[in-house]
Every structure is written in C-alpha cells, then in structure tokens.
Amino acid sequence: MNRGDISNEQWEKLKPLLPPQKPITGKPNNDHRTVVNGILWILRTGAPWRDLPERYGKWESAATRFYRWQKPEFGTKS
C-alpha cells in the first residue's frame, strides 16, 4: 500500500457501495480498489489522467470508471 492509498478499514466500508467486480455481460472490471486509489491519486495531485502511475492500471480505465461512476444513474438499481 502506498502513502495516500485507502486503508483496509476504509476499503471495507467502501466496497459494498461499488458495482459487482464482474458485470453480467462483458469482461471483468479491473480491480476496484486499484482504480479507486488511482482516482484518488489524480484528485489529490491534480495531475492529468495520462500521468497516472502504472501501479494504478491504465489511465484510460481509471478515467472511464471515474466519469461513469459520477453519473447520477450509477447508484440506481434497474
């Protein structure tokens, strides 16, 4: 765990609020915790998405997830 990454205690509180790791259709998502830590790194540093360190996965994946999760319908059940 890197400085600034979420702790195990924080992760256990956040984990149930996220969508399933493997969606019904399509390929499985990258590890949610890694992506969340990457998003937090971007928010903390103010760096552009392309500068996301490799340890957080592909910057495109983190950016896509960030923009998808901020949509109002993310929290609704269909």
PDB file of N, CA, C and O in Angstrom:
ATOM      1  N   MET A   1       0.852  -1.172   0.000  1.00  0.00           N
ATOM      2  CA  MET A   1       0.000   0.000   0.000  1.00  0.00           C
ATOM      3  C   MET A   1       0.898   1.237   0.000  1.00  0.00           C
ATOM      4  O   MET A   1       1.846   1.332   0.779  1.00  0.00           O
ATOM      5  N   ASN A   2       0.588   2.162  -0.871  1.00  0.00           N
ATOM      6  CA  ASN A   2       1.354   3.394  -0.987  1.00  0.00           C
ATOM      7  C   ASN A   2       0.754   4.489  -0.109  1.00  0.00           C
ATOM      8  O   ASN A   2      -0.425   4.448   0.244  1.00  0.00           O
ATOM      9  N   ARG A   3       1.572   5.447   0.226  1.00  0.00           N
ATOM     10  CA  ARG A   3       1.079   6.569   1.017  1.00  0.00           C
ATOM     11  C   ARG A   3      -0.070   7.232   0.260  1.00  0.00           C
ATOM     12  O   ARG A   3       0.058   7.506  -0.934  1.00  0.00           O
ATOM     13  N   GLY A   4      -1.164   7.486   0.920  1.00  0.00           N
ATOM     14  CA  GLY A   4      -2.318   8.102   0.287  1.00  0.00           C
ATOM     15  C   GLY A   4      -3.353   7.109  -0.199  1.00  0.00           C
ATOM     16  O   GLY A   4      -4.486   7.499  -0.481  1.00  0.00           O
ATOM     17  N   ASP A   5      -2.995   5.817  -0.309  1.00  0.00           N
ATOM     18  CA  ASP A   5      -3.975   4.805  -0.705  1.00  0.00           C
ATOM     19  C   ASP A   5      -4.939   4.560   0.453  1.00  0.00           C
ATOM     20  O   ASP A   5      -4.612   4.803   1.614  1.00  0.00           O
ATOM     21  N   ILE A   6      -6.120   4.080   0.115  1.00  0.00           N
ATOM     22  CA  ILE A   6      -7.107   3.858   1.165  1.00  0.00           C
ATOM     23  C   ILE A   6      -6.697   2.661   2.022  1.00  0.00           C
ATOM     24  O   ILE A   6      -6.116   1.691   1.535  1.00  0.00           O
ATOM     25  N   SER A   7      -7.015   2.761   3.300  1.00  0.00           N
ATOM     26  CA  SER A   7      -6.662   1.703   4.247  1.00  0.00           C
ATOM     27  C   SER A   7      -7.633   0.530   4.104  1.00  0.00           C
ATOM     28  O   SER A   7      -8.671   0.647   3.453  1.00  0.00           O
ATOM     29  N   ASN A   8      -7.285  -0.589   4.713  1.00  0.00           N
ATOM     30  CA  ASN A   8      -8.175  -1.755   4.703  1.00  0.00           C
ATOM     31  C   ASN A   8      -9.511  -1.426   5.353  1.00  0.00           C
ATOM     32  O   ASN A   8     -10.557  -1.867   4.878  1.00  0.00           O
ATOM     33  N   GLU A   9      -9.485  -0.663   6.424  1.00  0.00           N
ATOM     34  CA  GLU A   9     -10.723  -0.268   7.114  1.00  0.00           C
ATOM     35  C   GLU A   9     -11.604   0.592   6.197  1.00  0.00           C
ATOM     36  O   GLU A   9     -12.814   0.382   6.119  1.00  0.00           O
ATOM     37  N   GLN A  10     -11.000   1.544   5.518  1.00  0.00           N
ATOM     38  CA  GLN A  10     -11.755   2.394   4.590  1.00  0.00           C
ATOM     39  C   GLN A  10     -12.309   1.563   3.432  1.00  0.00           C
ATOM     40  O   GLN A  10     -13.449   1.760   3.009  1.00  0.00           O
ATOM     41  N   TRP A  11     -11.500   0.636   2.925  1.00  0.00           N
ATOM     42  CA  TRP A  11     -11.919  -0.198   1.806  1.00  0.00           C
ATOM     43  C   TRP A  11     -13.125  -1.055   2.182  1.00  0.00           C
ATOM     44  O   TRP A  11     -14.051  -1.198   1.383  1.00  0.00           O
ATOM     45  N   GLU A  12     -13.127  -1.622   3.377  1.00  0.00           N
ATOM     46  CA  GLU A  12     -14.249  -2.460   3.809  1.00  0.00           C
ATOM     47  C   GLU A  12     -15.557  -1.664   3.884  1.00  0.00           C
ATOM     48  O   GLU A  12     -16.632  -2.229   3.679  1.00  0.00           O
ATOM     49  N   LYS A  13     -15.480  -0.386   4.170  1.00  0.00           N
ATOM     50  CA  LYS A  13     -16.683   0.459   4.195  1.00  0.00           C
ATOM     51  C   LYS A  13     -17.137   0.838   2.787  1.00  0.00           C
ATOM     52  O   LYS A  13     -18.334   0.961   2.529  1.00  0.00           O
ATOM     53  N   LEU A  14     -16.188   1.022   1.886  1.00  0.00           N
ATOM     54  CA  LEU A  14     -16.493   1.459   0.522  1.00  0.00           C
ATOM     55  C   LEU A  14     -16.918   0.312  -0.392  1.00  0.00           C
ATOM     56  O   LEU A  14     -17.786   0.488  -1.247  1.00  0.00           O
ATOM     57  N   LYS A  15     -16.321  -0.839  -0.216  1.00  0.00           N
ATOM     58  CA  LYS A  15     -16.516  -1.990  -1.092  1.00  0.00           C
ATOM     59  C   LYS A  15     -17.982  -2.348  -1.378  1.00  0.00           C
ATOM     60  O   LYS A  15     -18.318  -2.602  -2.534  1.00  0.00           O
ATOM     61  N   PRO A  16     -18.866  -2.377  -0.369  1.00  0.00           N
ATOM     62  CA  PRO A  16     -20.257  -2.752  -0.648  1.00  0.00           C
ATOM     63  C   PRO A  16     -21.020  -1.720  -1.487  1.00  0.00           C
ATOM     64  O   PRO A  16     -22.088  -2.029  -2.015  1.00  0.00           O
ATOM     65  N   LEU A  17     -20.491  -0.517  -1.616  1.00  0.00           N
ATOM     66  CA  LEU A  17     -21.167   0.538  -2.363  1.00  0.00           C
ATOM     67  C   LEU A  17     -20.857   0.500  -3.857  1.00  0.00           C
ATOM     68  O   LEU A  17     -21.489   1.208  -4.642  1.00  0.00           O
ATOM     69  N   LEU A  18     -19.894  -0.318  -4.249  1.00  0.00           N
ATOM     70  CA  LEU A  18     -19.459  -0.383  -5.642  1.00  0.00           C
ATOM     71  C   LEU A  18     -20.199  -1.476  -6.395  1.00  0.00           C
ATOM     72  O   LEU A  18     -20.708  -2.416  -5.783  1.00  0.00           O
ATOM     73  N   PRO A  19     -20.266  -1.361  -7.737  1.00  0.00           N
ATOM     74  CA  PRO A  19     -20.935  -2.404  -8.524  1.00  0.00           C
ATOM     75  C   PRO A  19     -20.145  -3.706  -8.482  1.00  0.00           C
ATOM     76  O   PRO A  19     -18.992  -3.711  -8.052  1.00  0.00           O
ATOM     77  N   PRO A  20     -20.746  -4.807  -8.921  1.00  0.00           N
ATOM     78  CA  PRO A  20     -20.038  -6.087  -8.925  1.00  0.00           C
ATOM     79  C   PRO A  20     -18.737  -6.001  -9.722  1.00  0.00           C
ATOM     80  O   PRO A  20     -18.655  -5.284 -10.719  1.00  0.00           O
ATOM     81  N   GLN A  21     -17.736  -6.731  -9.277  1.00  0.00           N
ATOM     82  CA  GLN A  21     -16.451  -6.748  -9.970  1.00  0.00           C
ATOM     83  C   GLN A  21     -16.601  -7.298 -11.382  1.00  0.00           C
ATOM     84  O   GLN A  21     -15.982  -6.791 -12.318  1.00  0.00           O
ATOM     85  N   LYS A  22     -17.430  -8.345 -11.538  1.00  0.00           N
ATOM     86  CA  LYS A  22     -17.672  -8.920 -12.858  1.00  0.00           C
ATOM     87  C   LYS A  22     -19.094  -8.591 -13.277  1.00  0.00           C
ATOM     88  O   LYS A  22     -20.049  -9.093 -12.682  1.00  0.00           O
ATOM     89  N   PRO A  23     -19.245  -7.751 -14.299  1.00  0.00           N
ATOM     90  CA  PRO A  23     -20.585  -7.415 -14.773  1.00  0.00           C
ATOM     91  C   PRO A  23     -21.273  -8.621 -15.412  1.00  0.00           C
ATOM     92  O   PRO A  23     -20.623  -9.617 -15.732  1.00  0.00           O
ATOM     93  N   ILE A  24     -22.579  -8.527 -15.593  1.00  0.00           N
ATOM     94  CA  ILE A  24     -23.354  -9.622 -16.190  1.00  0.00           C
ATOM     95  C   ILE A  24     -22.851  -9.916 -17.605  1.00  0.00           C
ATOM     96  O   ILE A  24     -22.720 -11.077 -17.994  1.00  0.00           O
ATOM     97  N   THR A  25     -22.574  -8.867 -18.364  1.00  0.00           N
ATOM     98  CA  THR A  25     -22.038  -9.039 -19.713  1.00  0.00           C
ATOM     99  C   THR A  25     -20.693  -8.338 -19.817  1.00  0.00           C
ATOM    100  O   THR A  25     -20.384  -7.437 -19.038  1.00  0.00           O
ATOM    101  N   GLY A  26     -19.918  -8.755 -20.771  1.00  0.00           N
ATOM    102  CA  GLY A  26     -18.627  -8.110 -20.996  1.00  0.00           C
ATOM    103  C   GLY A  26     -17.534  -8.721 -20.147  1.00  0.00           C
ATOM    104  O   GLY A  26     -17.738  -9.715 -19.450  1.00  0.00           O
ATOM    105  N   LYS A  27     -16.368  -8.100 -20.222  1.00  0.00           N
ATOM    106  CA  LYS A  27     -15.218  -8.626 -19.484  1.00  0.00           C
ATOM    107  C   LYS A  27     -15.193  -8.076 -18.063  1.00  0.00           C
ATOM    108  O   LYS A  27     -15.766  -7.018 -17.800  1.00  0.00           O
ATOM    109  N   PRO A  28     -14.536  -8.780 -17.148  1.00  0.00           N
ATOM    110  CA  PRO A  28     -14.464  -8.304 -15.760  1.00  0.00           C
ATOM    111  C   PRO A  28     -13.739  -6.960 -15.671  1.00  0.00           C
ATOM    112  O   PRO A  28     -12.831  -6.674 -16.451  1.00  0.00           O
ATOM    113  N   ASN A  29     -14.153  -6.160 -14.723  1.00  0.00           N
ATOM    114  CA  ASN A  29     -13.500  -4.880 -14.474  1.00  0.00           C
ATOM    115  C   ASN A  29     -12.127  -5.098 -13.864  1.00  0.00           C
ATOM    116  O   ASN A  29     -11.852  -6.148 -13.283  1.00  0.00           O
ATOM    117  N   ASN A  30     -11.271  -4.101 -14.002  1.00  0.00           N
ATOM    118  CA  ASN A  30     -10.014  -4.115 -13.257  1.00  0.00           C
ATOM    119  C   ASN A  30     -10.362  -4.028 -11.784  1.00  0.00           C
ATOM    120  O   ASN A  30     -11.463  -3.608 -11.426  1.00  0.00           O
ATOM    121  N   ASP A  31      -9.443  -4.417 -10.941  1.00  0.00           N
ATOM    122  CA  ASP A  31      -9.664  -4.391  -9.504  1.00  0.00           C
ATOM    123  C   ASP A  31     -10.161  -3.012  -9.053  1.00  0.00           C
ATOM    124  O   ASP A  31      -9.503  -1.999  -9.292  1.00  0.00           O
ATOM    125  N   HIS A  32     -11.316  -2.987  -8.405  1.00  0.00           N
ATOM    126  CA  HIS A  32     -11.906  -1.717  -7.974  1.00  0.00           C
ATOM    127  C   HIS A  32     -10.983  -0.933  -7.044  1.00  0.00           C
ATOM    128  O   HIS A  32     -10.861   0.286  -7.160  1.00  0.00           O
ATOM    129  N   ARG A  33     -10.344  -1.637  -6.134  1.00  0.00           N
ATOM    130  CA  ARG A  33      -9.509  -0.922  -5.154  1.00  0.00           C
ATOM    131  C   ARG A  33      -8.350  -0.206  -5.838  1.00  0.00           C
ATOM    132  O   ARG A  33      -8.024   0.928  -5.487  1.00  0.00           O
ATOM    133  N   THR A  34      -7.731  -0.861  -6.808  1.00  0.00           N
ATOM    134  CA  THR A  34      -6.634  -0.242  -7.551  1.00  0.00           C
ATOM    135  C   THR A  34      -7.122   0.997  -8.286  1.00  0.00           C
ATOM    136  O   THR A  34      -6.460   2.035  -8.268  1.00  0.00           O
ATOM    137  N   VAL A  35      -8.280   0.890  -8.932  1.00  0.00           N
ATOM    138  CA  VAL A  35      -8.829   2.019  -9.679  1.00  0.00           C
ATOM    139  C   VAL A  35      -9.209   3.160  -8.735  1.00  0.00           C
ATOM    140  O   VAL A  35      -8.932   4.323  -9.028  1.00  0.00           O
ATOM    141  N   VAL A  36      -9.835   2.840  -7.620  1.00  0.00           N
ATOM    142  CA  VAL A  36     -10.206   3.879  -6.648  1.00  0.00           C
ATOM    143  C   VAL A  36      -8.954   4.607  -6.154  1.00  0.00           C
ATOM    144  O   VAL A  36      -8.947   5.834  -6.060  1.00  0.00           O
ATOM    145  N   ASN A  37      -7.916   3.869  -5.843  1.00  0.00           N
ATOM    146  CA  ASN A  37      -6.665   4.504  -5.412  1.00  0.00           C
ATOM    147  C   ASN A  37      -6.087   5.380  -6.517  1.00  0.00           C
ATOM    148  O   ASN A  37      -5.537   6.445  -6.235  1.00  0.00           O
ATOM    149  N   GLY A  38      -6.203   4.948  -7.765  1.00  0.00           N
ATOM    150  CA  GLY A  38      -5.742   5.767  -8.890  1.00  0.00           C
ATOM    151  C   GLY A  38      -6.544   7.047  -9.030  1.00  0.00           C
ATOM    152  O   GLY A  38      -5.983   8.118  -9.262  1.00  0.00           O
ATOM    153  N   ILE A  39      -7.851   6.935  -8.889  1.00  0.00           N
ATOM    154  CA  ILE A  39      -8.719   8.125  -8.956  1.00  0.00           C
ATOM    155  C   ILE A  39      -8.365   9.092  -7.830  1.00  0.00           C
ATOM    156  O   ILE A  39      -8.277  10.301  -8.045  1.00  0.00           O
ATOM    157  N   LEU A  40      -8.163   8.556  -6.640  1.00  0.00           N
ATOM    158  CA  LEU A  40      -7.790   9.411  -5.510  1.00  0.00           C
ATOM    159  C   LEU A  40      -6.438  10.079  -5.737  1.00  0.00           C
ATOM    160  O   LEU A  40      -6.234  11.222  -5.326  1.00  0.00           O
ATOM    161  N   TRP A  41      -5.510   9.370  -6.390  1.00  0.00           N
ATOM    162  CA  TRP A  41      -4.202   9.959  -6.694  1.00  0.00           C
ATOM    163  C   TRP A  41      -4.373  11.151  -7.628  1.00  0.00           C
ATOM    164  O   TRP A  41      -3.764  12.200  -7.419  1.00  0.00           O
ATOM    165  N   ILE A  42      -5.202  10.990  -8.657  1.00  0.00           N
ATOM    166  CA  ILE A  42      -5.467  12.096  -9.597  1.00  0.00           C
ATOM    167  C   ILE A  42      -6.096  13.273  -8.866  1.00  0.00           C
ATOM    168  O   ILE A  42      -5.677  14.414  -9.060  1.00  0.00           O
ATOM    169  N   LEU A  43      -7.087  13.014  -8.034  1.00  0.00           N
ATOM    170  CA  LEU A  43      -7.758  14.097  -7.306  1.00  0.00           C
ATOM    171  C   LEU A  43      -6.812  14.787  -6.325  1.00  0.00           C
ATOM    172  O   LEU A  43      -6.876  16.003  -6.142  1.00  0.00           O
ATOM    173  N   ARG A  44      -5.947  14.017  -5.706  1.00  0.00           N
ATOM    174  CA  ARG A  44      -5.004  14.563  -4.723  1.00  0.00           C
ATOM    175  C   ARG A  44      -3.918  15.406  -5.382  1.00  0.00           C
ATOM    176  O   ARG A  44      -3.532  16.446  -4.849  1.00  0.00           O
ATOM    177  N   THR A  45      -3.427  14.966  -6.530  1.00  0.00           N
ATOM    178  CA  THR A  45      -2.288  15.637  -7.160  1.00  0.00           C
ATOM    179  C   THR A  45      -2.697  16.696  -8.171  1.00  0.00           C
ATOM    180  O   THR A  45      -1.944  17.635  -8.428  1.00  0.00           O
ATOM    181  N   GLY A  46      -3.884  16.550  -8.744  1.00  0.00           N
ATOM    182  CA  GLY A  46      -4.302  17.476  -9.793  1.00  0.00           C
ATOM    183  C   GLY A  46      -3.622  17.191 -11.123  1.00  0.00           C
ATOM    184  O   GLY A  46      -3.701  18.002 -12.046  1.00  0.00           O
ATOM    185  N   ALA A  47      -2.954  16.049 -11.229  1.00  0.00           N
ATOM    186  CA  ALA A  47      -2.250  15.682 -12.461  1.00  0.00           C
ATOM    187  C   ALA A  47      -3.253  15.280 -13.545  1.00  0.00           C
ATOM    188  O   ALA A  47      -4.378  14.892 -13.228  1.00  0.00           O
ATOM    189  N   PRO A  48      -2.862  15.368 -14.809  1.00  0.00           N
ATOM    190  CA  PRO A  48      -3.723  14.870 -15.883  1.00  0.00           C
ATOM    191  C   PRO A  48      -3.798  13.345 -15.834  1.00  0.00           C
ATOM    192  O   PRO A  48      -2.891  12.686 -15.326  1.00  0.00           O
ATOM    193  N   TRP A  49      -4.886  12.795 -16.368  1.00  0.00           N
ATOM    194  CA  TRP A  49      -5.089  11.351 -16.347  1.00  0.00           C
ATOM    195  C   TRP A  49      -3.901  10.598 -16.934  1.00  0.00           C
ATOM    196  O   TRP A  49      -3.529   9.542 -16.422  1.00  0.00           O
ATOM    197  N   ARG A  50      -3.308  11.117 -17.985  1.00  0.00           N
ATOM    198  CA  ARG A  50      -2.196  10.423 -18.657  1.00  0.00           C
ATOM    199  C   ARG A  50      -0.967  10.256 -17.759  1.00  0.00           C
ATOM    200  O   ARG A  50      -0.092   9.443 -18.058  1.00  0.00           O
ATOM    201  N   ASP A  51      -0.895  11.008 -16.676  1.00  0.00           N
ATOM    202  CA  ASP A  51       0.246  10.913 -15.765  1.00  0.00           C
ATOM    203  C   ASP A  51       0.006   9.938 -14.617  1.00  0.00           C
ATOM    204  O   ASP A  51       0.830   9.842 -13.708  1.00  0.00           O
ATOM    205  N   LEU A  52      -1.106   9.218 -14.645  1.00  0.00           N
ATOM    206  CA  LEU A  52      -1.417   8.253 -13.592  1.00  0.00           C
ATOM    207  C   LEU A  52      -0.316   7.187 -13.539  1.00  0.00           C
ATOM    208  O   LEU A  52      -0.013   6.579 -14.565  1.00  0.00           O
ATOM    209  N   PRO A  53       0.291   6.945 -12.366  1.00  0.00           N
ATOM    210  CA  PRO A  53       1.336   5.920 -12.267  1.00  0.00           C
ATOM    211  C   PRO A  53       0.815   4.537 -12.678  1.00  0.00           C
ATOM    212  O   PRO A  53      -0.348   4.206 -12.446  1.00  0.00           O
ATOM    213  N   GLU A  54       1.677   3.750 -13.281  1.00  0.00           N
ATOM    214  CA  GLU A  54       1.305   2.426 -13.785  1.00  0.00           C
ATOM    215  C   GLU A  54       0.758   1.502 -12.708  1.00  0.00           C
ATOM    216  O   GLU A  54      -0.021   0.599 -13.011  1.00  0.00           O
ATOM    217  N   ARG A  55       1.152   1.711 -11.456  1.00  0.00           N
ATOM    218  CA  ARG A  55       0.690   0.822 -10.382  1.00  0.00           C
ATOM    219  C   ARG A  55      -0.831   0.875 -10.197  1.00  0.00           C
ATOM    220  O   ARG A  55      -1.414  -0.001  -9.559  1.00  0.00           O
ATOM    221  N   TYR A  56      -1.472   1.914 -10.764  1.00  0.00           N
ATOM    222  CA  TYR A  56      -2.925   2.050 -10.666  1.00  0.00           C
ATOM    223  C   TYR A  56      -3.644   1.536 -11.912  1.00  0.00           C
ATOM    224  O   TYR A  56      -4.856   1.711 -12.040  1.00  0.00           O
ATOM    225  N   GLY A  57      -2.927   0.918 -12.811  1.00  0.00           N
ATOM    226  CA  GLY A  57      -3.524   0.395 -14.036  1.00  0.00           C
ATOM    227  C   GLY A  57      -3.516   1.432 -15.141  1.00  0.00           C
ATOM    228  O   GLY A  57      -2.879   2.480 -15.031  1.00  0.00           O
ATOM    229  N   LYS A  58      -4.232   1.122 -16.204  1.00  0.00           N
ATOM    230  CA  LYS A  58      -4.278   2.018 -17.354  1.00  0.00           C
ATOM    231  C   LYS A  58      -5.045   3.292 -16.989  1.00  0.00           C
ATOM    232  O   LYS A  58      -6.098   3.247 -16.352  1.00  0.00           O
ATOM    233  N   TRP A  59      -4.493   4.409 -17.404  1.00  0.00           N
ATOM    234  CA  TRP A  59      -5.152   5.678 -17.075  1.00  0.00           C
ATOM    235  C   TRP A  59      -6.523   5.762 -17.727  1.00  0.00           C
ATOM    236  O   TRP A  59      -7.441   6.359 -17.163  1.00  0.00           O
ATOM    237  N   GLU A  60      -6.675   5.165 -18.921  1.00  0.00           N
ATOM    238  CA  GLU A  60      -7.964   5.210 -19.611  1.00  0.00           C
ATOM    239  C   GLU A  60      -9.046   4.496 -18.797  1.00  0.00           C
ATOM    240  O   GLU A  60     -10.189   4.949 -18.729  1.00  0.00           O
ATOM    241  N   SER A  61      -8.668   3.382 -18.186  1.00  0.00           N
ATOM    242  CA  SER A  61      -9.631   2.626 -17.374  1.00  0.00           C
ATOM    243  C   SER A  61     -10.065   3.426 -16.153  1.00  0.00           C
ATOM    244  O   SER A  61     -11.251   3.478 -15.829  1.00  0.00           O
ATOM    245  N   ALA A  62      -9.104   4.050 -15.478  1.00  0.00           N
ATOM    246  CA  ALA A  62      -9.435   4.841 -14.287  1.00  0.00           C
ATOM    247  C   ALA A  62     -10.295   6.044 -14.659  1.00  0.00           C
ATOM    248  O   ALA A  62     -11.256   6.357 -13.956  1.00  0.00           O
ATOM    249  N   ALA A  63      -9.965   6.715 -15.745  1.00  0.00           N
ATOM    250  CA  ALA A  63     -10.741   7.886 -16.166  1.00  0.00           C
ATOM    251  C   ALA A  63     -12.163   7.486 -16.558  1.00  0.00           C
ATOM    252  O   ALA A  63     -13.130   8.148 -16.182  1.00  0.00           O
ATOM    253  N   THR A  64     -12.277   6.390 -17.321  1.00  0.00           N
ATOM    254  CA  THR A  64     -13.606   5.926 -17.732  1.00  0.00           C
ATOM    255  C   THR A  64     -14.455   5.576 -16.525  1.00  0.00           C
ATOM    256  O   THR A  64     -15.624   5.955 -16.453  1.00  0.00           O
ATOM    257  N   ARG A  65     -13.878   4.861 -15.585  1.00  0.00           N
ATOM    258  CA  ARG A  65     -14.610   4.464 -14.380  1.00  0.00           C
ATOM    259  C   ARG A  65     -15.023   5.699 -13.582  1.00  0.00           C
ATOM    260  O   ARG A  65     -16.148   5.769 -13.088  1.00  0.00           O
ATOM    261  N   PHE A  66     -14.120   6.670 -13.453  1.00  0.00           N
ATOM    262  CA  PHE A  66     -14.426   7.895 -12.718  1.00  0.00           C
ATOM    263  C   PHE A  66     -15.629   8.604 -13.331  1.00  0.00           C
ATOM    264  O   PHE A  66     -16.557   8.980 -12.615  1.00  0.00           O
ATOM    265  N   TYR A  67     -15.621   8.788 -14.636  1.00  0.00           N
ATOM    266  CA  TYR A  67     -16.720   9.505 -15.290  1.00  0.00           C
ATOM    267  C   TYR A  67     -18.011   8.694 -15.268  1.00  0.00           C
ATOM    268  O   TYR A  67     -19.094   9.267 -15.151  1.00  0.00           O
ATOM    269  N   ARG A  68     -17.914   7.370 -15.377  1.00  0.00           N
ATOM    270  CA  ARG A  68     -19.110   6.532 -15.309  1.00  0.00           C
ATOM    271  C   ARG A  68     -19.718   6.570 -13.909  1.00  0.00           C
ATOM    272  O   ARG A  68     -20.935   6.672 -13.758  1.00  0.00           O
ATOM    273  N   TRP A  69     -18.874   6.488 -12.898  1.00  0.00           N
ATOM    274  CA  TRP A  69     -19.367   6.449 -11.522  1.00  0.00           C
ATOM    275  C   TRP A  69     -19.934   7.776 -11.060  1.00  0.00           C
ATOM    276  O   TRP A  69     -20.728   7.791 -10.120  1.00  0.00           O
ATOM    277  N   GLN A  70     -19.570   8.882 -11.669  1.00  0.00           N
ATOM    278  CA  GLN A  70     -20.099  10.166 -11.211  1.00  0.00           C
ATOM    279  C   GLN A  70     -21.468  10.472 -11.806  1.00  0.00           C
ATOM    280  O   GLN A  70     -22.114  11.435 -11.395  1.00  0.00           O
ATOM    281  N   LYS A  71     -21.922   9.666 -12.772  1.00  0.00           N
ATOM    282  CA  LYS A  71     -23.246   9.877 -13.353  1.00  0.00           C
ATOM    283  C   LYS A  71     -24.312   9.567 -12.307  1.00  0.00           C
ATOM    284  O   LYS A  71     -24.153   8.650 -11.502  1.00  0.00           O
ATOM    285  N   PRO A  72     -25.414  10.346 -12.325  1.00  0.00           N
ATOM    286  CA  PRO A  72     -26.481  10.137 -11.320  1.00  0.00           C
ATOM    287  C   PRO A  72     -27.064   8.735 -11.321  1.00  0.00           C
ATOM    288  O   PRO A  72     -27.438   8.234 -10.260  1.00  0.00           O
ATOM    289  N   GLU A  73     -27.153   8.086 -12.470  1.00  0.00           N
ATOM    290  CA  GLU A  73     -27.782   6.761 -12.525  1.00  0.00           C
ATOM    291  C   GLU A  73     -26.887   5.656 -11.985  1.00  0.00           C
ATOM    292  O   GLU A  73     -27.330   4.511 -11.893  1.00  0.00           O
ATOM    293  N   PHE A  74     -25.643   5.958 -11.625  1.00  0.00           N
ATOM    294  CA  PHE A  74     -24.738   4.938 -11.101  1.00  0.00           C
ATOM    295  C   PHE A  74     -25.332   4.253  -9.877  1.00  0.00           C
ATOM    296  O   PHE A  74     -25.235   3.032  -9.751  1.00  0.00           O
ATOM    297  N   GLY A  75     -25.933   5.001  -8.989  1.00  0.00           N
ATOM    298  CA  GLY A  75     -26.442   4.437  -7.744  1.00  0.00           C
ATOM    299  C   GLY A  75     -27.816   3.829  -7.831  1.00  0.00           C
ATOM    300  O   GLY A  75     -28.302   3.282  -6.841  1.00  0.00           O
ATOM    301  N   THR A  76     -28.468   3.903  -8.988  1.00  0.00           N
ATOM    302  CA  THR A  76     -29.834   3.382  -9.087  1.00  0.00           C
ATOM    303  C   THR A  76     -29.832   1.920  -9.509  1.00  0.00           C
ATOM    304  O   THR A  76     -28.941   1.466 -10.227  1.00  0.00           O
ATOM    305  N   LYS A  77     -30.822   1.208  -9.061  1.00  0.00           N
ATOM    306  CA  LYS A  77     -30.983  -0.199  -9.444  1.00  0.00           C
ATOM    307  C   LYS A  77     -31.992  -0.263 -10.581  1.00  0.00           C
ATOM    308  O   LYS A  77     -33.042   0.377 -10.519  1.00  0.00           O
ATOM    309  N   SER A  78     -31.672  -1.045 -11.636  1.00  0.00           N
ATOM    310  CA  SER A  78     -32.624  -1.188 -12.739  1.00  0.00           C
ATOM    311  C   SER A  78     -33.073  -2.606 -12.886  1.00  0.00           C
ATOM    312  O   SER A  78     -33.877  -2.910 -13.768  1.00  0.00           O
TER     313      SER A  78
END
